[in-house]
Amino acid sequence: MEDDSNHFSKPETPNTMKAEAEVEERDPESNSSLSEPLLKRNRTLSSNPLALVGATVSHIESLDYEINENDLFKHDWRSRSKVQVLQYIFLKWTLAFLVGLLTGLIATLINLAIENIAGYKFLAIVGFIKEERYLSGLVFFTGVNFVLTLVAAVLCVCFAPTAAGPGIPEIKAYLNGVDTPDMFGATTLLVKIVGSIGAVSAGLDLGKEGPLVHIGSCIASLLGQGGPDNYRLKWRWLRYFNNDRDRRDIITAGCSSGVCAAFRSPVGGVLFALEEVATWWRSALLWRTFFSTAVVVVVLRTFIEICNSGNCGLFGTGGLIIFDVSDVKVSYQAMDIIPVIIIGIIGGLLGSLYNHLLHKILRIYNLINQKGKLHKLLLALSVSLFTSVCQYCLPFLAQCKACDPSFPEVCPTNDRSGNFKQFNCPDGYYNDLATLLLTTNDDAVRNIFSSNTPSEFQYTSILIFFALYCILGLITFGIAVPSGLFLPIILMGSGYGRLLSMLLGSYTNLDQGLYAVLGAASLMAGSMRMTVSVCVIFLELTNNLLLLPITMIVLLIAKTVGDSFNPSIYEIILELKGLPFLDANPEPWMRNLTVGELANAKSPAVTLSGVEKVSRIVDVLKNTTHNAFPIVDQDVPVPGTVITGATELHGLILRAHLVQALKKKWFLAEKRRTDDWEVQKKFNWVELSERELKIEQVAVAHDEMEMYMDLHPLTNTTPYTVVESMSVAKAMVLFRQVGLRHMLIVPKYQGAGVPAVVGILTRQDLRAYNILTVFPHLATHKVQQKHK
């Protein structure tokens, strides 16, 4: 079913039906030009709400975050006892606990699986290198990575296309009020877990951090709705959470838990959800989200203690600790602010350049992916082969360095993580480039972030490392495997941070490892445009408060520079996919347009009477696609006066509630209002929260068509309304902050012959792109304002 964007009956001509069929049949990612959007839209105010979700073009619907205050809801709310209210609150906290517990356990499983699979792979490579069987080692290395990538890609392409990529843009759109089909299903969750293990173990330049955010959100969604679609629990109290509003809250907690599981940062996880993905927030949600992340930290800390005792396989820490510089003495002077500012500027420039180039790469990948599933697999496998060859062969270009007796670690080493991999070097020497490339991504971060190591890495090795991961960071994201952007950006940023520290040499007092940390933070701010959450995440990871001032300076500068060139990478992906995301700030030219003018650009809204004929309701439901209808009563007496014949805007009724009423045969033989007990006997509030039923699934007999339905008890009597003279900018802010799906426009003047409703605004109507297609003169005004 289409979204609520078209609030008028629109006849389907043969040409229209043919065009829609072509949209359905063509590959969803097909595109004839790199300069065109991935999804072409109709030049109308209320364009078809189509977007790329996974690998298919899907009809996008908005979510009903607004409380529907009809008579049934009010009765249910009044009839709840204190025990029932406490039970409802207790269940919310229980779900928050389970989200944190399961996310922590799955994150630990993923970490340990990746570390051990990659560990055994690298141990086998060590054997080949010791025997000087270099070609056999290359074949084995590329072969294992090829198989691991193949497993991840096949699962994503054939079973759960929505599991590919990080999933964060879709979560961001969902919390903004856009339903994204199949994003939080059980199949998506399983494929995301297994695919992340395979893709990261294969050594691809991607991280498990982004997928962990998606995994936490999937866990939260499944718990909130009682399990997968086919095996849902029907417990009465659990069904109270099967609504968009409560589901949004628990998915927010799942998102925060995923970030916490990725970085072991509880406060950073909460702030990430608040700053980056959540559109709507309140204090009660803050507490439950923080509780979920606290549970994740307890689970991770428990397994860290277990792993430190050597019970986690090949790598003792199991990938649960990325870096820790708490033992580093941070001291800086006024002159050190200059290189810190330089790092911030470089981070902003590189971040915006990375966003621009990745945008172009994703368009090229779109042209490849349009050819079918086989080409998607070949693309992923080609990237895997290129990555494996580079990681294995490039260390041969590095010169062997002699081990320093003052090194605190064993030097050289092969079978464990560390900065002194022997690789092809003789005894007593190590290959510094192999320590960065022939290891897991987590260990590569730990190695390049290592402190008190001013002479362990050569300039050429860091330069090769930086150049390689710049290339891999561009070509890896976008292939059909679960992938995250956090780790590639951290690896690139740490590379140029360490390079800068080598160039400055004795001109700075800061440690090279701290420069790598600041470089990673600046590139994250320059690409993702996050500041507060990144600052806290790095603060919790480094465990060093002395880094706070310079980290804040770097993040603010990098974000300011990056914002001067292009949007954040997640906003770019949202635009590419066609997801109708509403920005926080309206365009300046929106203040010159009123909502009444928007309403005039659409056909009149379809209204229903409070007591309506069944045939009329069925006809409206079958011949329109919008999801709400104003209820307008004529010739109504005004209470407290002698005035009669007034027009009453009783409220707004949802399509889902009309379908439920038809299914339950809420029919009257005569045209009359019903009593409260009649509707309470027929309906309950939990049933009205269901959204799966379609009008095509409801059968209405011919004689029932002549009967009536009283819609008053099912109508939301407190819809949000705006006067037709309100500016679009003001209406958009209200629409986004309250989390609406429909906004009624009422006339400025009241009187005989004036309709009670001027029109209805939806998400699609408030998008700048759609407005400019109908009011092109505003685009000229937009350009003029930009040049002022």
N, C-alpha and C positions, 0 to 999 in steps of 0.2 A: 504494500500500500504506500502511496506517495505521501509526502509530507504535507503540512498544513499551509503550504505557500500559496496555493491557488484557491482563493476563497470565492470562487464563482464557478458556475456551471459552464463547461467549455466543451462544445461538441467535438467529437473525434472524427475528423475528415479522413478519407483514405490516405491522403498525403501525410497527415500527422501520424496515423497508425504505421505507415511504412517507415517513417523517420524513426519512430520509437523502436520498431523491430530492428532497424539497422544498428541503433545504439546497443541493443541487447546482444546482437549477433557478432558485432565487431569485437576484436580483442580489446579489453578495457584499457590497455596501456598503449594502444596504437596512436600514432601521431605523425603527421606528415612534415612537420617543420619544428626545428628546435626553438623557434621564436614564439610558437603558439602554446597556449595552456594545454596541459595533458588532457583536460576534459573540456571540450567545447560546450558553451552554454548558449541557450536561446536569448535573443535580444529582447527580453521582456522583463518587467519589474519583478514578477514572481517566476523566475526561471525554474525549470525542473530540478528538484533537489537531488542531483546525482553526484556521486563521489566515488573515488577509488578506495575500496576497503579490501585489503589483501590483494587479490588478483582479479577481482570482479568489480564491475560497475554496479553499485547498489543504490537503491532509493533510500535517501537519508531522511529520517524523521527527527523532530525535536522531542525533547523529554519533558514530562509533566512534573516539574519541580514545585509548582505552585500548589498550595493546600486547597483542595476542592471543597469549599464549605457549603455543601448542600445539606438538606434536612437529615439525611442518613448519617452524614459525618457528625453533625451537631448532636444527634441522639446518641451515637456511639461514644462521643467524647463525654457527654454528661453522664452516661450510664456506667462509665469505668469507675471501679472502686479504687481505693488507695493501694490495695494489694496488687491489683492488676497493673496499675501505673508503675509500682516498684518492680514488678516482674518484667515489664517492658524495658525499664531502664537497666535492670540486671542483665537481661538478654543482650542489650546493646554492648555492655562492657564484656560480656562473655564472648561475643563475636569478635570484639577488638582483641581480646586475649588469644583467641584461636587463630586470628589472622597473623598476629605476631609470632606465635609458636610455630605454625606451619611454614611461614615464610623463612624463619630462622633455620628450621630443619632442612628445608629444600635447598636453601642457600649453602648450608654446610655440605649437603650431599653433592651439589654441583661443584663446589670448590675441591672437595676430596677426589671426586671422579676425575676432574681435569688434571689435578696435580699428579695423580697416580698414572693415568693414561699417558700424559706427556712425559712423566718421569721414566717409565719403562721404555718409551720411544727414545729418549735421549741416552739412556744407558746402553741401548743397542747401538746407537750411533757412536758412542765412546768406544765400544768394542771394535767397530769397523775402522775407526780412526787409529786406534793403537796398532792394528794389524796393517795399517797403511792401505786399506782397501777403500780408497776414497770414492771410486765410482759406485761400488756396491753400497756404500753408505748413502750416496746421493739417491740411488734407486730406492733403497729402503725408506729413506726419509720422505721423499716425494710420494712414494706409494702409500705409506700409512696416512699421510695428510690427505691424499687424494680420496682414500676410502672414507675417512672421517668426514670430509667435506661432502662426499656423495651421500652419506647417510643423512646429514643435516639438510642438504638441499632437496633430496627426494621426499623427506617428511614434509618440508614446507611446501613444495610445489604440488605434491599429490594429495596430501591429507589436510593440511591446515595452512593455506596461504596467508592468513592473518597473523601467523606466528613469525613470519619473516620481518626483518628490521627490528628496531628497538621497541615499537609499540607506544612510545611516549607521546608522539603527536596525536594518535587516536585517543589516548587517555585524556590528554589535554582537551581535545574536542568534546569528549564525553562529559567531562566535568564542566565544560562550558555550556552544555545543554544539547549536544548532538548525539543521537543514538548511532553507534557504529556496529553493524551486524556482525555476529560471530567473533567479536574481539575477545570475549571473556568466557568462552566455552571450555568444556573439559578437554576436548581434543586439542584445542589451541594451547592449553596449559601443558599437556603431556608433550606435545611436539616442541614447545618452547624449552622445556627442561632438557629433553634428549638432544634437541638441535643445538642448544647452547653448549652442552658438553662436547658434542662432536665438533662444532665450529671453532671453539676456543682451543680445544685439544689439538686441532689441526694447525695451530700456529697462525691462523689468519689475524690480520690487524683489526681486531674487534674485541670488545670486552663483554663480560657477562653482567655489567652494571645496568645497562639499559634493559636487557631481557629480565633481570630480576625485578625491576619496577613493574613490568608487564605481568610477571609471574605473581607478584604480591597482589596486584589488582585482580587477576583471575581468581586467586584463592578467595579474596574478599567477596567477589561477585557470586561465586558458587556457594559460599557459606550463607550469604544473605538471601539467596533465592531457594535455599534448601537442597542444592545439588544440581547435577546436570538436568537438562530439559526432560529427558525420558525417565529419570529416576528421582524426581523431586520428593522431598519429605512433605507431607501434607499436614504436619502438626499446625494447629490453629494459630498458636502464638508466633510461630516462625513465619506464617503467611503475612503477618503484619509488616514484615520487612520487605515484602515483595512489591515494592513501589519505587518509583524513580527517585523520590526524595531520600529515603533511607539507604537505598542502594548507592546513591551518589556519596553519602557520608562514609559508608564502609569501604568503598573503592578508594576514597581519599586516604583512609587509614592504610589500605593495602599498598598504595603507591608510596607512602612514607616508609612503610616497613621494607619495601624493596630497596629503596635508597639506603636505608640503615643497614640492611643485610649486605649491600655491596661495599660500603665504606666503613662499616662499624661506627656509624655516626648518628646517634638517636636525635639530637637536636637538629643536625643538618638535614636529616630526613624530613622532619616536620617542616622546616623552613623551605626545603625544596618544593614540597607540595604547596605551601602557602605562596611562594614567590613565582613558581614556574607553571604548575599545572592546574591548581584550583582557582576557579573563578569566584566561588562563593564560600564564605568562611564565617564561623562563629566560635565563641569561647568553648562551648560544650564539645564541639568537634576537635578543638585544639587539645583538650585534655585526653580524649579517647585516642587520638592519633599519637600523642606522646606516650600513652600507655602501651600502645602496640609496638612502638619502636623500642621502648624499654624492655619489653619481653624479648624482642629480637636480640638485643644486646646481651641479655642474660643467657640465651641459648648459645650465641656465638662465643661468649666468654667461657661457658662450660666446655665447649668443644676445643677451644684454644688450650685450656688446661690439659685436656685429654691428649691433644696432639703434641704438646710440649713434652709429654712423657714417652713419645715415640710410638704411639698407637694409631697413627694416621697414615701409615704407608711410607712412601719414599721421601716426601718432603714434610718435615716436622710441623711446620706451621700450617700446612694444608691450604695455603693461599688465603688464610683468614686475616692476615696482617699485610697491608700494602707497604707502608713505611712508617717509621717512628724516629723522630729526631729529637726526642726529649733530652738526650744526653749531650746535645750540641750546645755549646756556649755561644749564644747569639749576642754579638756586640757590633754596633754600627755607629758611625759618626754622621755629621751633617753632610759631608761629601758623598756618603753612600746613597743619599736620596737621589742623586743624579742618575746612577745606573738603574735604580729602582724605577724611576720615571721612564727611562729608556725601555726597560722591559715591558712596562705597561703600554707604551706607544707601539712597540713591535708586536705585542700580543694583540692589540686592537687591529692593526693593519693586517697581520697574518690571519687573524680570525675572520675578518670580513673577506679577505681574499679566498680563504678556504671555503666560506659559504658560497661565494660567487662561483668558484670552480666546481664545487660539489653540485651546485644547481645545474650546471652544464652537463656534468657527468651523468646525473640522474636522467636527464633528457635523452642522452645518447643510449643509456641502458634501456630506456623506454622503447626506443626504436628496435633494439635487439629483442626485448621481451615480448614484443607484439607478435613475433613469429611463432610463439607457442612454448609449451613446457620444455621441450627438448633444448631449445635455445637458452632458456633460463638455466637449465642444468649445465649446459656447456659453458655458459658465462661464469658460473660459480666455480666450476672445475678448472677453468683457465686461470682464474685469479689464484686459486689454490696452487697450481703448478708454478706460476710465476713467483708467488710468495715463497714457496719451499726452495726453489732454485736459488733465489736471492739470499735467503737466510743461511743456506748451506755453503754457497760458493763465496760470498763476499768476505767472510772471515779469513779466507786465504790471502786477501789483499793486505791484511794488517800485519805489522811487524811484531815479532815476539818480544816481550819485555821480560827482563830478569826479575825474579821475585826478590823483594826487599825483606831482609830478616826482621825488620821492625813491623811488618804487617801482622795485625792481630789474628787474621784468619789463616787457615791452611793454604799454602800456595806451592804449586798449582793444585787444582782439584778438578774432578770431572763428574763424579757421581752425585754431587749435591749442589744446591744453589750457592752462589757466591760470586765475587768479583774476579776470580782467578782461574778461569777455565783453561786447561792446558791445550785442548784441541790438537793442533798439528805441531805444537812447539815441543822442544826437547825438555827433559827434566830440569827443573829449576827456572823455567820460563812459562809465561802464560800469554794467552791471546785475549786482549781486552775487548775486541769486537765480537768474539764468540760469546763472551759473557753477556752481551746485550742482545744478540740475535738467536743463538742456539739455546734458548731457555723459554719458559712460559712468559706471557706478557706481564703477569704480576711480578715475577722475579726480575724481569727487565726493568720495571719501575723501581723496585727495591734497589737494584744495582746502580742505576743512574742517579737515584736520590741519595745514595750512600754518602755519609758525611765524613769529614776528615780524610778525604781521598783526593788530594790535589794533584797527585802524580800517577794515579792508577790508570787513567784513560788518556790516550793520545788524541791530539787535535784532529788528525785525519779520521780516526775511528769514530769520534763523535759526529764529525761532518757527514761521513757515510751513513751513520745511523739516522741522523736527522733527515737527510735527503731521501733515504729509502722509505722511512715511515711517513714522509710527506706524500710520496707517490702511493704507498699502500693505503694510507688514510683516505685518499680520493677514490681509488678503484675498488676498494673492498666494500665500502658502505653502499648498499643498493643491490647487492646480489641476494639471491633467494635463500638466505640463512638467517637465523636469529642473530642480531648484531646490535652493538651499542656504540655510541659516539664518545663516551667518557674516556675510555682507555686510549683509543687512537689520538685524541686531542691531548691527553696527558703525556703520551710518549713523544709527540711532536713538540709540545711546549717544553718539556724537560730537556729535549735535545738542544733547542736554541738557547735555553737558559744556561745550560752548561757551557755551550760555545761562547756565549757572551762573557761568562766568568773567566774562561781561558784567555780571551782577548784582553780583558781588563788587567788580568794578572795581579800585580802588587798594588794596583790603584784602588783596590777595594778590600775591606776587612771581612766581607761576608764569605761564608763557606760555599764551595762549588755546589754541594748538594742542596743548599738553601736556594741558590740561584736556579737550580733545576726545579725546585718546588715552586718558586715564584713564576718561572716561565710557564709551567703547567697551569697555574692558576690564571695567569694573564690570558693564555690562549682560550681557556674555558670561558672566561668573561668576554673575550673578543668574539667568540663564535656563538656560544649559547646565551650570552648577555645576562648571565646570572651573577649576582654580587654577594648578597647577604648569605645565601645558602652555601655557596662555594667557599666563602670565607670561614664559615663555621665548620664545614666539612674538613677543610684543610687544617683548621685549628684543632679539631678533635683527633685528626689522624696524626699530626705532628706532635701533639701533646706538648706544645711549646708556646706559651702566651707571649713571649717576646717577639714572635713573628707577626703578631696581630697588626701593629701599626703599618708596617711596610706591605703586608698582604692587602690591607684595605686600600692603600694608595694604588697599588698595582691594579686591583680589580676595578676601582673607580675610573682610572685612566683608560684601561683597556676597553671597558664597556662604552665610555664616552666616545672614544675613537671609532669603535666598531659601529655604533649607532649612526655615525655620520655617513656611512656608506650603504648599508643594507640591513634588513631585519635579521633576527636570530635564525639559526638553522632550523629550529622547530617550526617557526612561522613560515619559512620557505617551504618546508615539506607539507605543511597544512595547505598552503596555497596550491602546490603541485597536485595534491590529491583531490582538491576541490572540496574539502571539508568546510562547511560554512561557519567558521570561527568568528565570533564577535570580539573585536579588540576593545580594550578598556577605554581608549581615547577616541572619540568621534573625529571625523575630518572637519577642519574649520568651515568648509563650505556648507556643511550640514546645518549650520545655524541660519542659513539663508533660505531654507526650505522647511515648509510646515508639513505635519502629518496629514493635514487635510488635502494638500496637493498630492501626496502619495496615494491617498485613498481615491482621488479623482483619476489617477492613472490605472486604476483597476476597475473591474466590473463590480457592481453592487454586491454586498455581502448577502448570503442566503440566510434568511431568518425563519424561525419556526414559532408557532403559537404555543402558549403554555399548555393548552389541551389541543393536541394536533391529531389529524386523521392518520391512521396507520399507512395508508397508501402514499400519502405525502412524504412521510418519514422514509419509507422504503425507497421511493423515487429519488429523494435527496441523497441518501446514502449511496445508491448505486450510480448516480450520475455526477457526483462531485468527489473530490479527493481530499478535501480539507477535513480537519479533525475536531472542529468545534463550531457550534452554531449559536448565535444570539437568540434568546427567547424573549419575544416582544408580545405583550398583550395589549389589545385595543379596548377602548371603552371601559376603562377601569376607574372606579370611584377613588378619589383621593382621601385617605383616612384623615379624620379631624376637620374636614371641610364639607361643603355641600356641592363641591365641584364633581361632575361626572364626565365620562367620555374622555378621560385622559389616556395617554399612551404610556405604558410601563415597560421599562427595560428590566425584566425580571432577573436576567443573568446570562450565563453561558453554559451550554451543555456539551459534553464531550461525545465524540463519535463512539468511543468504546462503551459509554453508558447507554447510548441509544441501541447499540447492538445487543447489549445484555438485556435490556428491557424487551426487545423483540424476541430474544431467545426464551425468556421466562414468560412470554405471553402476557405482558402487562397491558391487557386490553380491557376497554370499557365499552359496554353496549351503548351508552349514551354519553354525550359531551358534558362532563362534570369534573369538578375538583375532588380529589380523594382525601380521606382522612389519614392522619399520621399512622394509625395502627395498621392500615391496609398496606402501606408501602413497607413498613417495618416487618410485616409478616412475609412479604414477598422477597425482599432484598436484605443483604447485610453489607457493611462497608468493605469487608475483606474481598467479597466477590467483585465489587465495583473496581477494585484495584487491578484486576486482571486485564491484560491488553492483547491476548493472543487471538481472540475470536474475531472472525471477519464476517462481513455482511453476506458474503457468498455461502457461508456455512449455515446460515439461518433460513429455514423454510417458513414461509407465511402463506396460509391458505387463502383462497380467493375471497371467501366470506369474511375472513379476518381483516381484509384490506379496508372494509367499510366501517371498521370499529375505530375507537379513539384511544389515545394514550395521554395520561396526565404526566407531563414532563416537569412540573414544578418541584416535586420532591427530589429529583435527580439533578437539578440545576444548581450550579455554583452561583449563589446569589451575591457574591462579593468579588466579581472580576475586577482586574485593574483596568481603569479607563483613563484616557487622556482627552483633553479638549482639542478640537481640530486645529486650533491656532498655535499649538505647541510646536516648537522647532524639532526637527528630526534628531538633532544632536542631543537634546534633553531627553527625548523619548528613548533613544538608544541607550543612554546611560541608565535610565530607569529599567529598561527591558533586561539589560545584562546584569545589573546588580541584584535585582530581585529574582532573577532566574526564571523569566516568563517564557511561555510558549505562544500565548495569544495576548494581544493588547487591543481593547476596544477603543475606537475613536467615536466620541460623542459630539453632537453639534454644539457650536458656541451659542446659538440662539434657539430658544424654545418657542414653540407655537404650533398652531394648527397647520397640518400639512408638512411639518418638519419631521423627518424620520428620526427614530430614537437612536439609531446607529448609523454613523457615516461610513464606517468600514472597520476592518480588522488588520492590525499589523502583526507580522510574523518575522521570524529571524531572517528569512530570505529578503523581505521587503526593506530591511534596515542595513543590508550589506552595501558597501560603497560601490562595488562593481555593478550590482543590479540597478542601483539608482542612476548611475551615470549612463547606463544604456538607454534609459528612458528620458533622462534630462541631460543630454550631451553638452548643453551650454555651461553646466556646472564644471565640466572638465576644463574649460577655458579659464573660468574663474579660479579653479584650483591651481593652474599653472601660474597665473598672475600672482596669487598669494605666495607661491613658492619662491618667486623671484624678488619679492619685496624684501 
